[in-house]
Amino acid sequence: MKNNNKITYKKAYNLLEEAFKKAGYKSYQLLHDLHNIIFTNQNRKGTLSSKETKKLFLVLWLLEQDFPIEYITHKAYFFGNLFYIEYPLYIPNPFTERIVEKTLNTIDNLSEPHSIIDIGTGTGAIIVSILKELKKPEKHEFIATDISKHALKIAQTNATRLLPYKRQQLLKLHHAFVAYKINTSLSAYLDEKAIYQASDKEIKRLLSLLEPILPTHTNVIIITNKPYLSLSVKYPTSVKFQDQKALYSNKQFDNTLKRYIHFLKNKGYKVTLIMETRRTINPPSSKIVTYRY
Ligand SMILES: C[S@@+](CC[C@H](N)C(=O)[O-])C[C@H]1O[C@@H](n2cnc3c(N)ncnc32)[C@H](O)[C@@H]1O
């Protein structure tokens, strides 16, 4: 780029603020975060370097496309904490904070140790917030699963960043591949009739798949903000950038959850399910429900 085509910082700030507001953002903290990502030179005087110019135009373009700002800043606020996030993981939603509140109220009144299992943990927003807030988490067990290995990696990053070491150690993260297995190979075992047809060796093999997600305590609380958007509704453009498996209601998730609860119940566990579920399709709204099995 020729010298006379160079952009001054003043012009760049104005362009960015304009695009930022046009995309519907208001927080000056967020705008400040964008400045720090784009303008990396210590001395922000005169004109932008070519690297800064490239970054500026990329961010302007992304904002114009309604690309969620959380993926640019790698920051998402949830329950008063700053979670690290990467594209295309589900962006924690303030509505889901009600699951955290509900679970905290439930756990605070518990004298017995419980196994708390977050299915579809995403960035770990729910389980990490619970682990951070609980007065005495030590007597409970905390398990989180997700079908996305990327999500599990980021959930681990958030646990490490936000929790004291002892609390980090309480969290076990598992790839939901095991849950997939419940849905396929293990379905025969879960079907009461089929169990008599499977050999001991086969049952042992299938059960071993479940071991990582077999709760230690008899009392189990399953929490989930399951994918529940409907394909028939038009959502804001920014939704299209998020992992579709994380967003749209799918039978695979629902069946796995049902089978897992059924399996635990048959093994003598007492299960409470706390989840966010769709209330109305259009306009989209949700509610928190609790079921006891
Ligand atoms: C709506 S997001 C919720 C994420 C996080 N709990 C939150 O509230 O921010 C649903 C999550 O479920 C995961 N998921 C989808 N299908 C799944 C399955 N069969 N087993 C486990 N996790 C699944 C997605 O990868 C995604 O992270």
The ligand as an SDF file (V2000), in Angstrom:
LIG
                    3D

 27 29  0  0  0  0  0  0  0  0999 V2000
  -26.8770  -25.5530   23.3460 C   0  0  0  0  0  0  0  0  0  0  0  0
  -25.1790  -26.0410   23.5050 S   0  0  0  0  0  0  0  0  0  0  0  0
  -24.9370  -25.7810   25.2410 C   0  0  0  0  0  0  0  0  0  0  0  0
  -23.5010  -25.5450   25.6520 C   0  0  0  0  0  0  0  0  0  0  0  0
  -23.3060  -25.1440   27.1340 C   0  0  0  0  0  0  0  0  0  0  0  0
  -23.8930  -26.1260   28.0160 N   0  0  0  0  0  0  0  0  0  0  0  0
  -23.9020  -23.7780   27.4000 C   0  0  0  0  0  0  0  0  0  0  0  0
  -25.0360  -23.7300   27.8920 O   0  0  0  0  0  0  0  0  0  0  0  0
  -23.2390  -22.7780   27.1150 O   0  0  0  0  0  0  0  0  0  0  0  0
  -25.3130  -27.7930   23.3650 C   0  0  0  0  0  0  0  0  0  0  0  0
  -24.0050  -28.5710   23.4710 C   0  0  0  0  0  0  0  0  0  0  0  0
  -24.3300  -29.9670   23.3280 O   0  0  0  0  0  0  0  0  0  0  0  0
  -23.3210  -30.6070   22.5610 C   0  0  0  0  0  0  0  0  0  0  0  0
  -23.9220  -31.8270   21.9740 N   0  0  0  0  0  0  0  0  0  0  0  0
  -24.6750  -31.9530   20.8640 C   0  0  0  0  0  0  0  0  0  0  0  0
  -25.0300  -33.2570   20.6860 N   0  0  0  0  0  0  0  0  0  0  0  0
  -24.4880  -33.9510   21.7420 C   0  0  0  0  0  0  0  0  0  0  0  0
  -24.4820  -35.3250   22.1550 C   0  0  0  0  0  0  0  0  0  0  0  0
  -25.1120  -36.2440   21.4630 N   0  0  0  0  0  0  0  0  0  0  0  0
  -23.8140  -35.6710   23.2940 N   0  0  0  0  0  0  0  0  0  0  0  0
  -23.1770  -34.7180   24.0170 C   0  0  0  0  0  0  0  0  0  0  0  0
  -23.1330  -33.4330   23.6730 N   0  0  0  0  0  0  0  0  0  0  0  0
  -23.7750  -33.0400   22.5590 C   0  0  0  0  0  0  0  0  0  0  0  0
  -22.8860  -29.5600   21.5640 C   0  0  0  0  0  0  0  0  0  0  0  0
  -21.5800  -29.8340   21.0540 O   0  0  0  0  0  0  0  0  0  0  0  0
  -22.9630  -28.2720   22.4150 C   0  0  0  0  0  0  0  0  0  0  0  0
  -21.7190  -27.9850   23.0240 O   0  0  0  0  0  0  0  0  0  0  0  0
  1  2  1  0
  2  3  1  0
  2 10  1  0
  3  4  1  0
  4  5  1  0
  5  6  1  0
  5  7  1  0
  7  8  2  0
  7  9  1  0
 10 11  1  0
 11 12  1  0
 11 26  1  0
 12 13  1  0
 13 14  1  0
 13 24  1  0
 14 15  1  0
 14 23  1  0
 15 16  2  0
 16 17  1  0
 17 18  1  0
 17 23  2  0
 18 19  1  0
 18 20  2  0
 20 21  1  0
 21 22  2  0
 22 23  1  0
 24 25  1  0
 24 26  1  0
 26 27  1  0
M  CHG  2   2   1   9  -1
M  END
$$$$
